[in-house]
Amino acid sequence: MSALHRTSFDSVGLPGASVVEELDLQGKLGAFSISDIFQMFSYTEKTGTLAMIQGWNTRTISFERGRISYVAAGSRLPTMPDLLMRNGIVDRATLERAVNSAYTDAEIISLLQKDGTITPADVQHCQDQLLEISIYTLFLWRNCYFTFKAGELVKEGGVAVNIDSTHLIIEGTRRVDEWIEVSPVVPSVFMIFRKHLRPPHARIEPGLSDIFRLIDGQSDVVSIARSVGVTQFEAAKALFDLTQLGYIEAIPPNRVKVIELFNQAVESIYLKLVLFDYSRAALQFENQLNRFAVENKLKVRMSAGKILIGDTNTRISTTELVDLYKLFIGIQNNKFSKEFEPVVAQGLMEGLYRHTDPEMQALMRMYEFVEIEGLVLLEQMGTGLGRRVSR
């Protein structure tokens, strides 16, 4: 593993990690924008890896002759096959057959297209989702440190992409402008909406009706986007329009339940690590949780595997809490998947999921505390979770 990759991820994205190689460029967003950096690499056809660090959130982006070819993050990014299954375009059995017949994601996609299981439109849609998750969200980052090492490519622990930087800059900038417009109504992708008791009598436009049908007072922007099969950006715009038209209103997530879920999740992870005979990893997990809490102004603290104090009185909005909790769990799950065998990594959350109540299970799926394509949910996906498309 390269020194740059060690700096970005083995330190769990912490600022101040020692850079063990001489860097060709480093700085902080503010003096530069992400658009400036992408434009410079595109016009000069640079090859190398850009590392971006925003607190515990990290991203590495590899450029080859000015084009983005690979992206990795502190938390696991979904692959194209993952997105095909999440969107219900292919089922588990079909994907497993393709995986057994191919070696790379590109070969899997090609195989599924050849036998007519998926269409070019399906691939394009999943590609749009992947770009949103891996790259377009970067245009919203602020107070971010960056480094660039020329000639060094990091291609592990992430996903391959192939996107023209000029198109990416134009689209990313457009999305930032529109996010600014919708943010007063949809400040976070974890915002939940409910239908008005007395909505307008006018018919809802066809483009908004699919979103409106899923408004239930429990699903957030992420889960609605996944159910409809659109990007989070598209779902947020639709929810903004429905709110402005008077059909729905925003409600924050249940703060008590969110805090309870996080406390149960981290205690469960610690306990499972001990039971799997990884006591040292359990102690490290506890130390990282407490460090993460201090650096992000959370009050939650753990000692000997038990939460001693929670975030009930933390002066952070519920949606911000969800963002931070999801980030921490995502980073830890990604790290565990690299350190332990799959049965251990996935089993860390499986016990909690199987023995908690349906409401908590729904929250664990919504905030991706468990992998949609992981062991926990495969059985449910095989019996109809998500949209299933027959071809």
N, C-alpha and C positions, 0 to 999 in steps of 0.2 A: 504494500500500500504506500502511496506517495506521501511525502512529508506534508504537502498541502492538504491532502485528504485527512491525515491524522489531525492536523490543526483544526479543521472545520468540524469534524464529527466526533473524534474520540474525546474531545473536551466538552462534548454535548453543547457546542455552540456558544461557549462562554466567552465574553470579551476578555481580552487580556491574555489569551493563550499565547504561548511563545511560538513565534514563527521560526522554524528551523531552517528555512531556505531563504536566500535573498530574493526579494520580490521585485517585479518590474514596475508595478504600479500599486499604490495603496492610498486610501483616503476615506472620506465620509460623505455620504449623500447630504446635500445641502449646498456645498460648494459645487457639486456635480449632481445631475439628475440621472436616473437610470437610463433615460433616453439618450443623454449625452454619451454615456459609456457605451451603450449598444451601437450608437451611430459611429463612434470613433473606431470600434472594433470592426464594424461592417465596412466602412470606407477604406480602412487600411488593410483589410483582409487578414486580420490577426488570427493566429492559432495559439490557443492556450486555455487556461481555466480561470474563471472569475469566481471568487468566493465572496459571499455576502453574509454578514452576521448582524442580526438584529436581536440583541439580547440572547436568549436561548434558541431563537429561530435562525436556522442556517440554510443556505442554498449554495450549491456549486454549479456553475454553468460552463460547459466546455464549448469553445468556438473552434471551428476548422475553416480557415480561410474566410473568416467573417460570418460564417453561418453557425447557428447554434445546433450542436449535434447531440448533446447529452446534458441531462439535468438530474441532480441528486439533492436530497434534503435531509435534515435531521430526523424528521418523521418520514415514514414510508410513503412514497408516491405510488398511486395505482398505475398498473401497466395497462396497455391497450386490451389484452385479454381480460384483465380485471374489470375494466369498464364495460366491455361487451356483456359480461355476466351480470354486473350490477344493474345495467339497464334492461336486463331480461332479453337481450337479443340472442344470446345463446344460453343453453342450460349447462348444468354441471357435467353431465355425461358427454355432451358434444364437445365441450372444451377439453375434457380429459382425453378424449380420443385424439384431438388435434395436438395436445401437448405430448402425447406418447409417440406421435408421428413426426414431430418437428423439434428443433433445438432452440430457436430464437423466437422472440415475439413476432418479428417480421415474417418468419416462416410460418408461424401459426396463423397470422392474419391472411397470408397468401393462400394457405391451404383451405381456410374457411371460405375464402372468396371463390376459389376454384370449384369447390363442390356446391356452391350456391347457398351456403348457410347464411352468409352475410353479403351485403351489397356495398358498393363504393360509398353510398350515402351513410350507411351504418359506420363505416370506417371514418369518414369525415366528421361525423357527429362526435364520435369518441375522441378523435384527434382534437376537436375544439374543446372538449371537456378537459383533456389532458393539458392543453396549453393554458387553459384558465387556471387549473390547479397548480401547475408547475412554474409558469412564467408570468401570466398577466397579473396575478396578485402581487408580483414584485413592484409593479408601478405604484402601488399604494404604500410601499414601505417608506418610513421616515426614520431619521437618526440611525442610519444603517452604515456600518463599516464595510469596506470592500478591499480586496486584494486581487492582484492579477499576476499570474506566473506564465510568461510566454513560453511556448513550445511544450508545455506539459498538459496532457489530457487526462482527466479523471473520468473513468467510465466504469464505475461499479457502485452498487447500492442505489441505483436510480433508474431512469428511463431514457431511451433514445428518442430524439426528436429531430426533425429536419425542417426548419422554418427560416424563411428569408427575413433578415433583421429589419429591413425597411418596412415590410408589411407588419411585422411585429410591433415596431415603434408606433406606427400610425394607429393600429388597432388598440394597443395598450394605452396610448394617450387618449383616444376616444373614450375608452372604458372608464378611465379616471375621471374625465369630465362628467360622464353620466352617473358614475358612482357618487360624485359630489352632489349632483342634483337629487338623487334618491336617498342619500344618507340620512336626512332628517326623519324620514319615514322608516327606512330599513338601515339602521346604523350597524347591523351585524347580520351575518348569514345565519345566526342562531336565533333571530327574532321569530316569534310565533304570532300567528294571526287568527282571528275569529270572524265569523260572519256577523254583520249587523242584524239585529232583530227586525229592523224595518228598512231593508235595502231599497234602492230606487226600483221603479217598475220597469224601466227600460231594459231591453234585452242586452245581455253581455256579448261583446264582440267574440266571434269564434276563436280568435287568437288568445283570449283571456279565459275562456270557459273551462278549458282543461285544468288550469291552475285553480280557478274558483271552486271546482268540484272537490278539490283536495283540502280546502280550508276546513279544519276541524278543531282549532283551538289547542292542538297538541303538536302538530308538525311544524318544523322550522323551515327556513329557506332551503337548507341543504337537502333535507328529506323530501321536500316538495319537488325540487329540481330533479332529484334522483328518480322519483316516482313517475314524473312526466317524461323524463328523458331529455331534459334541456340543461344548459349550463346554469350555474348559480347566478351568474350575471343576468341571464335572460329571465330567470325566475324572479329575481329581485325587482327588475323593471316591471314585470307583470303585476307583482304585488303592490308596487308603488302606484301603478295606474288604477288598480282595483280600489286602493285606499282613497286616492284622489276622487274617484267616481262615487265613493260612498258605499261600496258593497262590503268592505271589510275594515277592520281596525286592528292595530298592533297591540299585542300584550307581551310583557316580558316573560321569559321562562320562569318556572317555579323555583325561586331561590333556595328554599329549604331543601327541595328534592335534589337540586343540582349539587349542593354542598354535601348532602347525605350520600349521593352517588359517588362523588369523588373520594370522600372519606372511606367508604366501604371498598372502593376499588384499590386504593393504595394499601389499605390494611390487608386485603386479600392477596395482593401481589407479594407483599412482605412475607406473609404466612406461607404462601406456596413456595417461595424461594427457600425458606427454611426447611419445609417438608421435602423438597427436592434435593436437600443437602447442599444448598448454595448459600450458606450463612454469611459468607463474606460479601456475596453479591447483594444479599438482603440489607446488610449494613451500609453498603455503598448506595443502594437505592434510597434508604432513609436519609443519608447525608445529602444526597442530591435533591431530594424533596425539600428538606429544610433550607438548603442553599437557594433553590429556585424560589421558595416562598419569600425569603429575605430580599432577594434581588428584584422581585416583582411586587413587593409591598403587600404580600398576603400574610395573614395571621396564622394560617394552619401550621402546626408543628407536630412532628412524630417523634416518639421515643419508645425504643424496644418494640417497634411494630404497632404501636397504638397511637391514634390521634389524640393528643392532649388538649389541643385547642383548635377550633375550626374558624371558618371565615364569616360566621353569621354577622359580626359587627364590622367587617372589613368595609372600608369606604371605596368600594369598587362596584360598578354596576353589575347586574347579573349576567348580562351578555359578555362583558369583559371577563368575568369569572369563567364563563364557559370557554372563551377563547384561550385563557391561560391554562385551565384544567386540560382541555383537549390537546394543547401543545405539549404539556408535560407527559401525558399518557402516550401520545403519539411518538415522542422521542424515545421514551422508555421501551415501548413495544418494538420499535425499529431496532433499538440496541439489543434487546433480548433475542430478536429473530436472527441476529448475526452471531451472538455468543452461545446460544443454546440450540439443542436439537428442536425440530418443529413441535414435537409432542410436549416439550417443556415450555417453549415460548408461547404456544397457543393455550396450553393448560393453565397458565398463570391467571387468565381471566375466565376460563371456562367454568370453574367451580362456582364462582360468584354469579355468573350468568344463569347457570342451571338452577341455582337455589334461591335466587331473588324473585321478587314478585313481578308480574307482567309489566307494570308501569316502569319499574327500574330497568327491565330488559329492553323496553322501548327506548328509554333514555340512553342506554348503553349502545344501542344500534344508531340512534340519532347522532350522538356525539362521537361515534366511531371509537369507543373504548374497546370494542371487539371488531375484528375484521369481518366485513361483509362476506368475503370469500374464505374465511377461516373455518376451522373445524366446528365451531359452535353453531354456525348458521347454515352449513351445507345441507343439513337434513331439511331445514325449513325452506331453503331455496328450491330444493327438489320437489317440494309440495306446494309451490306456488307463490313464494315471496317474490315481489317485484312483478314487472310486466313480462309475460312470456310470449314470444313471437314464434309462430309456426310457419315453416317454409316448405 
